[in-house]
Amino acid sequence: MRAEAAPSTRTLRGWQRRALVRYLTAKPRDFLMVATPGAGKTTFALRIVAELLADRTVERITIVVPTEHLKVQWASAAASHGIALDPRFSNSDSQTSSEYHGVVVTYAQVASHPSRHRVRTEAAKTLVIFDEIHHGGDAKSWGDGIREAFDDATRRLALTGTPFRSDDSPIPFINYEPDGAGHLRSVADDSYGYTDALADGVVRPVVFMAYSGEARWRDSAGEEHAARLGEPLTAEHTTRAWRTALDPTGEWMPAVITAAHTRLRQLREGGMADAGGMIIATDQKAARAYAVLLKRHTGEEPTVVLSDDPTASDKIAQFSAATTPWLVAVRMVSEGVDVPRLAVGVYATSASTPLFFAQAIGRFVRSRRPGETASIFLPSVPSLLGLAS
């Protein structure tokens, strides 16, 4: 039989202590915690797990995450707090070994068989933690799935790195209020923003390097166009120029990769010896092409992480523990993944939602030592510059 988890004696950060007191004072059935990427949401959540298990408020834990890699990462973090979570639980399993306090599953896994998870939730007093809860709105089936599976949960704790809107259908178990612009926006029960975290030394300052450059392309009629990023353009020309800039066969990406590598080398020579860089690509084809560019222009062989690669989690863990300079990824390293040594980023993706941008930049802001900064290279596109500001 597993032992009950005892509350950790680890020192909590100030915001974690304040939020924990607020939570434990009321122990609400639903609680949304918004804390900037890198602030320590996982540690906060695991402390709540330990407290609720220790006082018998709950008997079982279910963690819901966006990606397979995060299942392993949550289980590893929980183990360091004396909490045993099974990251290999599948929908074909009828029950979990009594050695575990609970399981870690993905939103997609829940959506594919919500009744299986509902039965588990009803069988014991359960705390459900939704990591990056905004993913509950990625697909209607995901929202419907978590509603059916966890409607009867004893307690539900939702976590996210940034506030989010309800553009289609509200995410279950979240409160919304009109934001004055015709949208419904999530309402946090507690929040800890980047500004506060920067003042507390919890995160690094970020420097954005906006790169312009001329882009040329031909339209469907064969007519050639030219536009310069950073200059006033129509929405259509901005989109085409942006897409052209990200083309691995063009001139923009090699120039930016060279500049980013120079910045990375400066950081490594200036005292941050293990500083790492990451290129965030739009898709797998572009990621592979950028890896070739990196090798050609820097002489460094990058680690390439693709979501359909069964060794992706191992590659991320190995890169995090190593001192090799470059990582190339698509989306799976954009949120929740902890690689504290990342300090230089190339935003080479066409994704431009505030949520994705904030989560992506959040991979670079985790502070380890005073004086460290992060540098992000991005196209000089008005929407991105607005998000950066």
C-alpha positions, 0 to 999 in steps of 0.5 A: 500500500502506498503511504499518504503524501505529507505536505512538503517542507520545501520553502515556497515562494511568496506568491505560492504561500499567499495563494496556498493560504487563500485556497486552504482557507476556503477549499473551494470546489473549483479554483483557477490559478493564473501564474506567469510561465516559470513562476512555479505553478506545478510546485503550488499545485503539488503542495495542494495535492499533499495538503488535501491528501493529508487531511483526507479531503480527497483520496485520489488525484487525476492530473490532465495535461496537453501533451504526452511529455508533460505526463512524464514531467508531472509524474517526475515532479510529483515524485520529488514531493513524495507523491506517486502518479502513474503517467502510463495509465491508459484508457484500457486500464480498469484501475491503477495500482495501489502504489499510486496516489493517482494518474496523469492523462492528456485532454485527448485521452479523456475526450476519447473515453470520458465515461472511463474517467468518470467511473474512476472519479466517482469511485473515490473522492478525487482532486482533478488538476487541469494543467494549462486549462485553456486547452479545454477549448482546443476542441469541442470534444475536449471540453465536453470530455472533461465535463463528462469525466470530472463533473462529480469530482470532489475538487478541481484546480485549474492552472494556466500561464495567461488569462484566456477568452471564450471565443466559441464555447466556455471551458467547463468549470471556469468562470467568465465575465464580459471584458468590455470588448464583446468577449467573455474572459476567464476570471482567476481566483488568484493570479501572479503576473509577469510584472510581479514575478520580474520584481520578485526575481522569479523570472528573467527580463526578456529582450526582443530583437525584431528583424526586418528584411525584404521579402519577395514572392510571386502570386497565383497569377505569376506576378512578383511582389516585394515588401519589407517587414517592419514597414506599413503593409496591407494585412495580406502583404504582411502575411505573405512577407511573414511567410516568405521570411520564415521560408528556410530557403530564403535569406531571412532565416539564415541571417537571424539564425546567425545573429541568434547564435552570436547572441548565444555564444556571447551569453555562454562566454559571459558566464552562462556557460550552459545557455541554450537556444531554441527555434520554434517552427511552424511545422515539422517540415520547417523544423527539419529544414531549420536544423539543417540551416543551424548545422550549416551556419553555426557548425552545431548539430541541434536536437530536433523534437517532433511531436510524433517522435516516440523519443521526444520526451527523452530528447527534451530531458537530455537537452535540459540536462546537457550543455549542447547549444540548440534545440528545434521544435514545433509546438510541444516545447511551447508550454509547460516544458521546463528547460531552465537554461533556454535563454535565446529564442527564434520565433519562427512560427506563423502562430500569433495568438496572445495565448500561444505567444505568451506560452512560447516566450514563457519557455525562456523566462525562468530565472536561475541566477541574478543578472541572467536575461533572455533574448527573443528574435522575431519577425518585425510584424505588427501583431508580434511587436504588439504582443512583445510590448 
